[in-house]
Amino acid sequence: MTKISRIVRPRGLQEAWASLDQGGRGARLLGGGLDLAWLAPTDVETLIDLREVTEGGVRWQDGELCMGAGAT
């Protein structure tokens, strides 16, 4: 069973990366929920909900298609 004790809802990519760094090995990015429901490791303590991170979108960068958190 997971032991989630903290949910973070960053408003931008910088805040999301900082939260991931701060949470260390016990932090996971959440961009949907289905994967978490089925595959949640037992060491998750901090969830970082990317729902409010809208920067990024869809763009071409250095010849590659890049999709940010706000693309879907």
Disulfide bonds with the S-S distance in Angstrom:
none
